[in-house]
Amino acid sequence: MGTRHLIAVAIDGEYKVAQYGQWDGYFEGQGVDVLNFLKNVDYNEFKNQVRNLTWITPEDIETINGWDEEFMKGYAYEDNDFGDRWVRAGLPFEVHDEIKAVHQYHPRSETIKGGTATNMQLYHDNTDKGVTKCLNGLRKL
C-alpha cells in the first residue's frame, strides 16, 4: 500500500536521521517495526550512537551532483551508485560495525519491465568510468 511517511530521529535539538518511505507508513506497518526495534534496544547505547551520527551537508551532495535521475528509468542500484560516487569523490565516509540499522521489509517487485537490468548496467557503466558527479542530478550537466 502506498502510504508515504517520514520517520526522523532527533537528539539534543538536532535531527540526526531521517527516513522517507513510500509504503507501509501506517502504524501497523512501519510503526510496528520501529516499536519492535525500540523494545529490544539499549536506550542509553542507542542515544550515544545517535549522537555520533553526522549529517550530510548540502556541499557534500553538490560535490557529486546528488542522486542520478537516470536511475528513474529503471529499478534499484541508485543507492549503490550514490554511495560509490560519494567514496570515489573522497567525501568523508566511515563504517562503524557497532551501529545497527533497520531495513524496512518490502516485497521485491520490478515496477518497470527490464528496469533492474537497465539500472544494473548504468551502475556498472558509472563504476567502470569512475564517475563522481552524475550528469542528471541536482543540476543537468
C-alpha positions as CSV (number, residue, x, y, z in Angstrom):
1,M,0.0,0.0,0.0
2,G,1.4,3.4,-1.0
3,T,1.4,5.3,2.3
4,R,4.2,7.8,2.3
5,H,5.8,8.7,5.5
6,L,8.8,10.3,7.2
7,I,10.5,8.9,10.3
8,A,13.0,11.2,12.0
9,V,15.3,10.8,15.0
10,A,16.3,14.0,16.9
11,I,18.5,14.3,19.9
12,D,19.7,17.4,21.7
13,G,17.5,19.6,19.4
14,E,19.2,18.3,16.2
15,Y,17.8,16.0,13.6
16,K,20.3,13.1,13.1
17,V,18.4,10.6,11.0
18,A,15.5,10.8,8.5
19,Q,13.9,8.1,6.5
20,Y,11.3,8.7,3.8
21,G,9.3,5.7,2.8
22,Q,6.7,5.1,0.1
23,W,4.7,2.2,1.6
24,D,3.7,0.7,4.9
25,G,3.8,4.2,6.6
26,Y,0.8,3.4,8.7
27,F,1.3,2.3,12.3
28,E,0.5,-1.3,11.6
29,G,3.4,-1.4,9.0
30,Q,6.5,0.7,9.6
31,G,5.3,1.8,13.1
32,V,5.4,-1.8,14.4
33,D,8.9,-2.3,13.0
34,V,10.1,0.9,14.8
35,L,8.3,-0.2,18.0
36,N,9.9,-3.7,17.9
37,F,13.3,-2.1,17.4
38,L,12.9,0.2,20.3
39,K,11.7,-2.5,22.6
40,N,14.8,-4.5,22.0
41,V,17.5,-1.8,22.2
42,D,19.6,-0.5,25.0
43,Y,18.2,3.0,25.0
44,N,21.3,4.7,26.5
45,E,23.6,3.0,24.0
46,F,21.2,4.0,21.2
47,K,21.3,7.6,22.3
48,N,25.1,7.6,22.4
49,Q,25.2,6.1,18.9
50,V,22.7,8.6,17.5
51,R,24.8,11.5,19.0
52,N,27.8,10.3,17.0
53,L,26.0,10.4,13.6
54,T,27.0,13.1,11.2
55,W,24.5,14.8,8.8
56,I,25.3,15.0,5.1
57,T,25.9,18.6,4.2
58,P,24.4,20.3,1.1
59,E,28.0,20.9,-0.1
60,D,28.7,17.2,0.0
61,I,25.6,16.4,-2.0
62,E,26.6,19.1,-4.6
63,T,30.1,17.6,-4.9
64,I,28.5,14.5,-6.5
65,N,25.5,16.4,-8.0
66,G,23.0,14.4,-5.8
67,W,21.2,11.3,-6.9
68,D,21.4,10.4,-10.5
69,E,17.9,10.7,-12.0
70,E,18.9,8.4,-14.9
71,F,18.1,5.6,-12.4
72,M,14.4,6.7,-12.5
73,K,14.2,4.8,-15.9
74,G,14.7,1.5,-14.1
75,Y,14.7,-0.1,-10.7
76,A,17.3,-0.5,-8.0
77,Y,21.0,0.4,-7.8
78,E,20.5,4.1,-7.3
79,D,21.7,4.0,-3.6
80,N,24.7,1.9,-4.6
81,D,25.6,4.4,-7.2
82,F,25.2,7.4,-4.8
83,G,27.4,5.7,-2.2
84,D,30.1,4.7,-4.6
85,R,30.3,8.1,-6.2
86,W,30.5,9.6,-2.7
87,V,33.5,7.4,-1.9
88,R,35.2,8.0,-5.3
89,A,34.8,11.8,-4.7
90,G,36.8,11.4,-1.5
91,L,33.9,12.6,0.8
92,P,34.1,11.7,4.4
93,F,32.9,8.1,5.0
94,E,33.4,5.7,7.8
95,V,32.0,2.2,8.5
96,H,31.0,1.5,12.2
97,D,30.1,-2.1,12.6
98,E,28.6,-1.4,16.0
99,I,25.9,0.8,14.6
100,K,22.7,-1.1,13.9
101,A,20.3,-0.3,11.1
102,V,16.8,-1.5,10.4
103,H,15.8,-2.1,6.8
104,Q,12.1,-1.9,6.1
105,Y,10.9,-5.1,4.6
106,H,9.0,-4.7,1.4
107,P,8.2,-7.3,-1.3
108,R,10.6,-7.2,-4.2
109,S,8.9,-6.3,-7.4
110,E,10.1,-4.8,-10.6
111,T,7.9,-1.8,-11.3
112,I,9.5,-1.1,-14.8
113,K,9.9,-4.1,-17.1
114,G,13.6,-4.7,-17.5
115,G,14.3,-2.0,-15.1
116,T,16.7,-3.9,-12.8
117,A,18.9,-4.8,-15.8
118,T,18.8,-1.3,-17.0
119,N,19.9,0.2,-13.7
120,M,22.5,-2.6,-13.2
121,Q,24.1,-1.6,-16.5
122,L,24.0,2.1,-15.6
123,Y,25.6,1.4,-12.2
124,H,28.4,-0.7,-13.8
125,D,29.0,1.9,-16.5
126,N,29.3,4.7,-13.9
127,T,31.6,2.5,-11.8
128,D,33.8,1.5,-14.8
129,K,34.1,5.1,-15.9
130,G,34.9,6.3,-12.3
131,V,32.0,8.8,-12.3
132,T,31.9,11.0,-9.3
133,K,29.5,13.7,-10.5
134,C,26.4,12.4,-12.3
135,L,25.1,14.3,-15.3
136,N,21.4,14.1,-14.4
137,G,21.3,15.1,-10.8
138,L,20.7,18.4,-8.9
139,R,22.0,20.2,-11.9
140,K,21.6,18.9,-15.5
141,L,25.2,18.9,-16.8
